[in-house]
Amino acid sequence: MDLFLVMVGFITGFATYMFFFAKKNSEEDDSISSPEPPVGQKYIKPLLINTLNEMNCEPEVDEKDKNCIDFNYQGQHFIINVEDNSDFIKVWYPFWYEIELDDLDEVSRVSKAINYTNQKGIITMCYVINNETNRLYTHSQATIPFNDYIPDLKHYLGQYLQWFFQARKFFEDTKMDIMKNELEKK
């Protein structure tokens, strides 16, 4: 019986020691862990502007919409929307192609080429019709993660911007293939 009481005492003492030791260590872990970085517009926007400056893009915050950043990359105009409370940005490559609405065959080719291109890549294309100018305009867009956990943000963003040009080239090649197929059928 004495051995039983010694064992119960030992187990109780050990369990009590481990309970307080584990509690003390968990408090220390909380005190040394770094706080989560802020997310969203207030954090991402300066990071994005610094990255664009490093890329010599000369970003400008839109006066009408403070969530939009305009810049040129390799001579082409881009817009980035910074979403509130998000680690994602929306990159737009607007008005890179336009045609007259009167050219119905070309409008059909553009529509088909955009649909096909959207199936093949990560850059999304769309077109907008302006009845006042009687023109169709194309735009490209991508929503991408953007935060300081991503190494080499300059290269990362530059690669995405290059993909916009590749998507445009794929669209143009697809449109030419559609036109060649139409000519062969005639």
Disulfide bonds with the S-S distance in Angstrom:
none
